[in-house]
Amino acid sequence: MNTSESLLAELARSEKPIGVGIIGLGAHGSWAERSHLPALRAVPGYELRALSSSSKESAERSGQKHGVSSTFGTAAELAACDEVDLVVVAVKVPHHRELVQTALRAGKSVLCEWPLGNGLAEAEDMAQRARSRAVPTVVGLQARSHPALAYARDLVADGYVGEVLSTTVVGFGGAWGATVGPGDHYVLDAANGATLLTIPFSHTLDALASVLGEPEELRIQLASRRTSAVDTESGEAVPMTAADQVVASGRLPSGAVATFHYRGGMARGTNFRWEINGTEGDLVLTAPIGHPQLSPLTLEGGRGTSTALAPMTVPHAYVRVPRLDPRADAPAYAVAHAYQQFLDDLREGTSGVPDFAHGAARHRSIESVMTTAAPDVWASAPREEEMDCRP
């Protein structure tokens, strides 16, 4: 175990908190403000000690709002801060690699939002650099840490549905539809790596793999039915080069069939529905938006002679962060449970939270779709040992 690993593990096992510095914590509704900030404050064992933003002035404003005294105008200054043990990179995808490299050069452990990189090459580079530095890393594939997903995983393993026959996911991305907010234009540009494929679909693919196993012979087809969206403020058309339809199918390790359909925009009905159908019963997870990593999840089930689904309450044992409400605090809920799992991993030597190696493998599982000019390709899923993270 190297010095950084020893330090974090020692802190996790002691009464001393792990010092966190967030790159990208703004004062006006940033993702870090809605998710990482409440998550860190809800999980004993962490202490937010520093932040950096796009400038010294904006960092100071954010620090005043959030009660953080150490504020920096650059990521390098934050990474060099002795009070910071874990650097959180919560900015737009095109900046991930540069900022992760900065933190790794300072010898710091890093949590980077998903997608890990803007494409596979960047993700593999970051994973290799983290490996060479031998520091603990986390990639923000937090859906698998959600208590409802953890409970569903155990229900399947315990035989609630019997032998899994098939599973189907239908989700809407929210973005990539008819309209776009003035601050969200960048997700419409495929070159930025923040697309319907790489964000909601990939988060859901990772969640499904954690419950049912990694799909094999994964076939993914992209389609662009819309080529622009209307800005909700200006009324101007904004070009959209990212696909607004993602259709996928594959085979689970058990032989069961898996199918996905992700669509841009929002539905008038259910925006996320995941069915797991087996010989003895069924499980269904639904959500108001097609992002299980940031949305409240409802779990229903039925088995045996039952002819209808019934609500299923997640047992208290799965709720590791009781300070947060799964609905009112939905953006932070799964993130907080991922932070808790990281603490458990450090204390127990386990690997329940996805690291950079896992993130690179997840990129690899969809990369042929992202790089080929053909809209329809077959992508072999990575071998199980490549996904360096237990379910």
N, C-alpha and C positions, 0 to 999 in steps of 0.2 A: 504494500500500500504506500503510495507516494505521500509527500507532505501535505498537498492540498486535500487528498482524500482523507488522510488522518485527521486534519484540522476539522473538516466538516463533520466527519463521523464523531469526533470527540465533542464538538459543539452539540451535535444532535443528541448525544447520550447524556449530556450535562444539563445544568440549569441555565447555561449561557445560550442566548439566542444566536442564530445565524444572521449576520448582517447582510442586508440586501440593498443593492443599488439598481434602480430602474432607469433604463435608457428609453425615453419616449413617454414619460409620465407628464402629460400636459395638464393645463388648468381648465380646459373647455371640452370635456366629454370624450377624451381619448379612450381607446380600448383599454389601456393600462389603468386608467382611472375607474372604469366601470367593472373591471375584472380583477386584475392583480392587486390593486390597492385594497379593496374590501376582503379579498381572499387572504392576503398576508396578515391583515389585522384580525382575522377570525381564527388563525391557526397558531396556537402557542408554539414557540420554538423559532420564530422569525421576528426580525425587527427591521423595518424600513429605515435606512440611515442616510440614503443619498439618492439623488436623481439628477439626470441631465436632460436637456432639451435642445432645441435648435439654436439657441443663443443663451448667453449668460443672463440676459434680461428676462427671457421667457422662463428659464429655469428658476430664477428667483421668484417670479410671480407664482409659479406652480408650487414652489417650496412653501411660500406664505400660505397658500390656500390649503395645502395638505399637511402642514405642520412638519415639514422636513427641513432641517437646518442646513445640511450639506448639499449645496446645489452647484452644478457645473455646466458650463457652456459647451463642453466637449465630452465625448465618450472616453477618451484617453485619460482625462482628469478623473472621471468617476472610477474607472478601472484601477487607477493608481492609488485610490483612497484606501488606507490601511483598515478602515472600519468596514469595508465592503468585502464579504466573503463569497457572495453569489451575485453575479450580474444578470439581470433580466433584460433581454432585448425584445422590446415591444414596439416596433416601428414597421413601416411598410417593407414588403418583401425585398425589393431591390437593394435595400441597405443592410440586410441581415449579415451577409458574409463579411463585409468590411468591419462591422461592429463586433461580430463574434470574434474575428481575428484579433481585434484590439483587446478584448477581454482575455482571450487565451494567451496573448503575448505577455499580459500582466500576471499570468499564472492563476487566474480566477476561474472558478466553476461558473458555468453559464447555463441559463434557461433561455432558449430561443423560441419565439412563437413559430407556429406552423403556417405556411410551408417553411421548412428549414432553410432552403435556398431557392433562388430563382432558377429552378431546373436541377437535374441530377448532378451535373458536374460541380456546381457550387456546393450542393449537399454533401457529396462525397469528399470534397476538399475540406469542408468543415469537420466532418467525422474523422478524417485522417489527422487533421491538426489536433483535434481534441484527444485522439488516441495517442499521438506522440507526446502530448503534454501530460497524459494520464490524469486528467482532472474529471470529476463527475460532471455530467451534462444531462440536461432535460430538454426534450422537444415538446412543444405545446400541442400534443395530441391527447387532450385531457378527457375526451368523451368516455374512454374506457375506465376512467376513474369515477364516473358518476355512479352514485349508489344504486340507481335503478338498473344500470347496465351491469354492475357487479352482482346484483341480485338475480337478474335474468341469466347471467353466466352460470351461476350456481344452480338455478332451477333446471337449466338444460343439462348440466353435468349430472344432476341428481335424478334425471329421467322424467321430469315433469311432462315433457311432450313425447316421451318415448324415443323412438328412432327419428331423427330429423329427416324429413322428406324433401322439404324445400324452404326457401326463405325469399321474401320479396320486399324491396324498399322502394317507396315512391316519395320523392321530396321536392320541394320548391326552394330555390336559393335566396329568395328575397330580392337580391340584386339581379342583374342580367335580364331584366324584364322590360316593360314598356317605358318606365321612367327611371331616372337616376337622380340622387341628391347631388347638390353642388360639390360636396366633399368626397364623393365616391367615384368620380370619373375614372380614376386610375385602375379600378377593377375591370373596366370594360376593355382595356388594352391588354391583349394576350401576352405582349412582351414583358409585362410587369410581373407575371407569374402568380397573380392572385385572381384565379378564375373559378367558374362554377365547378370545373374538374378538380382543381387543386385545393379548394377550400371545403365547401359542404360535402361534395362527393367523397373526397379523400378522408375527411374526418369520419364520415359514416362508414367507409370501407374499413378503416382502422378499428372502429367500434365493433363492426360486425365480425371482423377477424378475431377480436379479443373474446367474443362470445362463442363463435361457431368454428373457428379455425381459419387459416389463411386460404382464400379461394385459389384454386388452381385453374390453369388454362383460361385466364381472365380475358374476356373479349370486351373491348370498350369502343364504342362508336360515338363520335362527336358530330353535332349538326349545328349550323347557324341559321336559325329561322328568322331572327332579327339581326339587322346590321347596324342599328342605331337605337338610342334611347333618348327620351325627351327630358331635359333638365327641369326639375320641379320648380325652380325659381325663375330661370330666364325664359323657359319655353323653347330654347334652342335644341336642335338635334345634336347628339353627341355620338360620334362613330363608335361602334362596338365590334372589335375583332375577336373577342373571346366567344367561344361557343355558348349558346343558351340552351342546349339540349345535350345531356350525357346519358347514354344507354349502355348498360353493361350486363354481362352474364358470365357465369363461371360454375365450377364444380367444387363443393366443399370436400375436405379430406375424407369425410364419411361417404361420399358419393352423392350427397344431396345437391340439388340445383339452387343456385343463387342468382337473382336478377335484380337490377337497379334501373330506375329511371329518375334522373334529376332534370328539373325544368327551371328556367329563369323566371323571376318575378314571384308573385304570390297567387295562391288559389283562393277561390271563394269558399272552399270547403277545408278539408284537412290538408295542412301543408307538409306533414311528415307522418308516414305510416310504415311501420316495419313489422311484417308478419313472420313468425317462425312456426311452421306447420310440421307436425310429427304424427307418428302412428297412434299416439295416446292422447294428444292434446295440442293446443295452440297457445302461443304467446303473441301479444300485439303491443307495440310501443308507439305512441303518438305524441306529437308536439305541435305547437302553434306556428313553428317555422322549421324549415328543413335543415337546421343546424343542431344536432344533438349535443354538441360540445358547449352550447351557450343557451339552450332553451330548456324550459321545464318539461320533464318527460312523464307521461302517464302510462302505467303498465296495467294490462288486462290479461286474463288467462281463462282457459276452460279446458277440461279434460274429462275422460271417462264418458259417462252417460249425459253430461251437460251438453246442451245444444246452443248455449249462448256464452258470451264472454262476461266476466265479472271483474270489477276493479280489484287490483292486488296492491296492498300496502307494503312498502319497502320496510322490512324489519329495522328496528332501531340500531341493531348491531352494525348495519351497513352505513349508518349516518355518522361519519367520523368528525364532521364539522357542524355541530348543532347550533352554532351562533348564526348561521346563515339559513335563510328560508329558500327552499328549492324553486319557488315561484317569484317572490319579490326580489331575490338576489340571483336570479337565473344566470346572468353572464359570469358571475364569480363562483357559482356553486361547484361545478366540475373542476374549475381551476384550483379552488381551495382544497378539494379532495386529492388532486394531483400533488399539491404542495405537501399534504399530510402523508401521501404515499412515498414521496421523496425522503421525508424524515424517517419513515419506517425502513426504507431501503438503506439509508445511511446507518441506522442503528443496528439493523439485523443482517446486513450484507446481502440483501435481496435485490431484485431488479424488476420491480413491478411497474415503475414509471418509465415510459419510453425515453431512451437516450439518443444521442446523435447517430449512432450506428443504426438504430431502429428507424430513425427519420430518413436516413439515406436509403435504407431498404424499402421504405414506403414510397419514396420518390421513384425508386427503381421499378416498383410494381406498376407504375403508370407512365413511366418516362417514354416508352415507345410511342404512345399516343401524343405526347407533348412535342415530340421531335419530328415525327414523320409528316409528310405532306398528305399522305393518304388519310381519309377520314375514318377508315375502318381497319383496325389492326388487331392482331392477337398478341397479347403481352403475357409472358410466363410470369407467374407470381414468384417472388423470391423463395428460396428454400427456407424451411422453418428455422434453421439455425442462424440464418441471416437476420431474422427479426429478433434482435437481441433484447427481448422483453417478454417476460412471461405474461399470460393473460391476466 
